[in-house]
Amino acid sequence: MDKDFWFSKKEKKFLHNIDTFYFSVKLHDDFTRDASAYNVERLRRCVAKYVSYPDAGPFVETNYETPVLYRKGCYAFFYNFRLEVPEEFDFYFAPVVPDGAETVASVTSEIVVQIRSRLLWDLGAKLAFDRAFGFVKDFCGTFDLSIAEVKENRCDFCWHMNALQDPETYLRIDNFSQMQVSSYKRVRYEYQLKAKGFESDYIALGKRGQKVFVRMYLKTKEVVEQGYKGWFFYYWYYNGLISAYDLYVLEKAYENKNWMYCNIARLEFALENDDTLPGMARRRMKQLLDAAGAGKPDHAAIEKAADQYTPKLTKILNVEFQVMRKMTKTFILPERNRDAGVVSRIYDFLDARPAVTEYLTRKTLRLVRPGDDDNKSRLDYTDFWKRLRNTKQIDVRNKKQIKLVRDYSSKLDLKVRRMKAAKAVSAYSITLTKNPGRTIYEDTAELLACLNDNDMHRLNQYKYKYYNSMRADDEPDEGLIDLIRQRHIRILNEDGDFYESS
């Protein structure tokens, strides 16, 4: 077995990025209940048409470059018209906003946009915002709407790291209380009980909706159990946070959406790749895997065997600060660059990112070395917190590696997408017929029979838009993709960064 290939990774490696970004758009147009302007009524009729559809479907009113879907769902009650560019952003629109005061127009934004993690990690925050705002401009142009103001709503600053492989001990409540310096009075822990011991899943300080909500949790476990964002595995791998062995195990667990499957995957790895395994160990592993395949896994025995013959899985911890506008507005410069127009506030906020993160990791929360000084705020940072604070502010620079991430994640998600589509067809059939005894073939035929000519036309438009968006990127280097699986090529530069400072 090539140990340099399978087990090579960087120690105490950190990645920083903006993981989620919400912004709101205020229009000049009046969308209060009694508004009756022609363009407002026209948009409301369009919204009513889509809301009447029984399920999601393509949105074809704009000429945006990639496919846009109408989705059921709402945000904050009255943002009940939702559009989505898959894996990029969600667009929420309020057909009716609350009235303002007696002599003041409504101050409620008509549009809220959530930029998703994938776009932010692929492009960086500024380019991701430009892309999402491009759709907002297309949408407003289609319906002759005028944009008055754009503001940040919420921004999640995150740090992914492999520096803590025993968070249960390091962040144990007695240790954490001695290290933490903050204004928070309470902390919430969540643990996963195991056959022997426990696993720390989640630590939270503050409440969602406050100025700043802080959480620390196992990102590897979240990605596996949620069954989406599998592309994170390749960012971690290309940056040296995890090894090829970790990637193998996480892929297997991700396909099964089961964190406990990691130990099963470790045994599968040993049987496939370790030619030094004793015969007795091989037989024992096969017995355990056969029992697991039959639906009777002995997780305690599987974990014991995996620990004996394979390395521990690398854990990726995420430290995340969820920051609301009521806090970030203090970092916006009073004299903004008016050349940027209505989006100048967003650019100013993103330019202030180093100052915001410096404040968050110094004033909002910091971890210090326990000492004799009664005033903990005078104590020095722990090594862990120093590394976190010194992590580079990053934007992606290597387009070829991003294409590799996209190609890998598409293949990884194919099985998950197939099951989601099958479940959606079955759910539609149950809602329509109330008959659970039908086969999937009958369910599919029922769905197709319900589609009319307009539905088929819209689906064809969506399909060709999606096809053209896939062709827009250069073809990935298939030879390089194969080579990554065969040996540990050195994509990274000497210090392991394929990011550059913003």
C-alpha positions, 0 to 999 in steps of 0.5 A, a space after each residue: 500500500 502506498 502510505 504516502 498517497 493514502 495518508 498524507 495531509 497537513 497538520 493543524 491546517 485552517 481554512 477561512 471563508 464566508 459560508 452564507 451571505 444574505 442581502 436585501 433589496 429595497 425597491 422604489 416601487 410601492 408594494 404595499 397592499 393598496 398599490 396598483 401600478 401597472 408593473 406591480 400588478 403585472 408582477 403580482 399576476 406572474 407570482 400568482 400563476 407560479 404559486 398556483 402550480 402544485 410543485 416546483 418547476 422552471 422559471 422562464 420569465 427572465 433571460 438569466 444565463 443559468 436555469 432558475 427554478 420556482 420552489 415552494 416555500 417562504 422566508 420570514 412569513 411574507 417573502 412567499 415567492 421563492 426562486 432558486 438557482 441550484 447550489 448558487 442562491 435563493 431569491 425571495 420576493 414579497 408580493 405585499 409588504 407591510 405599510 409604513 407609518 402614516 406619513 412614511 413609505 414602507 421601509 420593508 425590503 421587497 427582496 431577500 437573497 441567500 447566497 449559498 456556500 457552494 457559490 461563495 467557496 467557488 468564487 469568493 464573496 465579491 464575485 458570488 455577490 455580483 453573480 446573485 445581484 446579476 439575477 436581481 437586476 435581470 428580474 427587476 428589469 423584466 418587470 420594470 422595477 427600480 432598485 433603491 437600496 441594497 443592504 447586507 442582512 446576515 453573514 456567516 464567517 467560518 473557519 474549517 480546521 483539522 487542528 482539534 482531533 479530540 474536541 471532546 477533551 479540549 472543549 469540555 465544559 470545564 476547560 472551555 469555561 476557563 479558556 473563553 472570554 466573552 459576554 455570553 452567559 450561557 453555552 449549549 452542548 450537544 453530544 452523541 452517545 456511543 457504546 464507549 464514551 461520547 462524541 461532541 457534536 455541537 457547541 453554541 453561544 448566544 441565540 439565532 437572531 442576536 447580533 452574533 451567534 457562535 457555534 462550533 461543530 463537527 463539519 464532517 459529520 454534518 455533511 455526511 448526515 445531511 447528504 449534501 455539500 459533498 463538494 466540501 470533501 474535495 476542498 479539504 482534500 486539495 488543501 491538505 486538511 484530509 488525506 486520500 484515506 479520509 476522502 475514501 471513507 467520507 465518500 462511502 459514508 456520504 453515499 449512505 447518509 450515515 455517520 456510523 458507516 465511517 467505521 464500516 468504510 474503514 474496514 472496507 478500505 483495509 480489505 481493499 488496500 492493505 495487503 499486510 492484513 493477517 488472514 484471521 483479521 480478513 475473515 473477521 472483517 468480512 464477517 462483520 461486513 456481511 452482518 452489516 450488509 444484512 442489516 445487523 451491524 455490530 458497531 462496537 466490534 466494527 469500531 474496535 476492528 477499524 481502530 486496530 487496523 486503520 487510522 482514525 478518521 480526520 475530524 474537521 471542526 467548524 467555528 462559525 460566527 453568524 453575524 446580523 446587520 445590527 452588528 455589521 452596520 457599525 463597520 460600514 464606512 460613513 463616506 462610501 464610494 458612490 461610484 459603485 451605485 446602490 451596491 456600494 454598501 455591500 462592497 464596503 462591508 466585504 472590504 471591511 471583512 478583516 476588521 470584522 473578523 478581527 473584532 469577532 475573534 478578539 471582542 466577541 469570543 476568544 480562547 485564552 491560556 488559563 492562568 493566575 490573573 483574575 482578569 482573563 481578558 489580559 491573558 494570551 490567546 491559546 495556540 489554537 485561537 492564534 492560528 485561527 486568527 492568523 488564517 488567510 482571508 481567501 478567494 479562489 484563484 485556481 480555476 482548474 481545481 474548481 472544475 475538479 471539485 465540480 466534476 467530483 461532487 457531481 459524480 458523488 451526488 448522482 446517487 443522492 439525486 436519483 433517490 431524491 427524484 424517485 422520492 419526489 415522484 412517489 410523494 406526488 403520487 401519494 398526494 394525488 391518489 392516496 394509494 401507497 400500493 402503486 409501483 414506482 412505474 405507475 407513479 411515474 406514469 401518473 406524473 407524466 400524464 398530469 403534465 400539459 403542453 405548457 409544462 412540457 414546454 417549460 421543462 424543455 426550456 429548463 433542460 436546454 438551459 441546464 445543458 448549455 450552462 454545463 457546456 459553458 465551462 471547459 471540459 475537465 482534465 479527465 487524465 488529471 482526475 484519474 491521476 489524483 486517484 492513482 497517486 498523491 500529486 502535488 497540486 498545492 504549493 509549498 505551504 498548501 494554499 490554492 487560495 490567495 489573500 483577498 
